[in-house]
Amino acid sequence: MNFIATLSDDVLLAELGQRLAQLRLNHNWQQHELATEAGVSLRTLSRIEAGEPSQTINLLRVLRALGLVENLEALVPPPAASPLQQLQLQGKQRKRASRRPGKPAKAAEIAATETHGLADAKPAWQWGSE
């Protein structure tokens, strides 16, 4: 089965668990051996292989024990800036997302909701209001 966007979370977790179980068997390990090697409980490994939700750290530990950490590179490749962003940044690394058109800034929303309905509340501080 291929991992595609239309599959539900439950189906994706079940497929991932089956693949990890098969990889464990390919290493000729029993569940308790892999659990010990990965530093997770037997119950946690059983849950992962059964396709049940688990903490990300436990999945990383199992992947490390199976020698698959390097495959995470394919899962989440390093993001590449678009050519336009490369020109704008000129070697700088982007640290914040820009505001989407039509969406108010979060700080303005928070300030508006905090002072709404309070007659004696001071207005939110703004640049140049000193």
Buried (B, 14 or more C-beta within 10 A) or exposed (E): EEEEEEBEEEBBBBBBBBBBBEBBEEEEBEBEBBBBBBEBEBEBBBBBBEBEEBEEEBBBBBBBBBEBEEEEEEEEEEEEEEEEEEEEEEEEEEEEEEEEEEEEEEEEEEBEEEEEEEEEEEEEEEEEEE
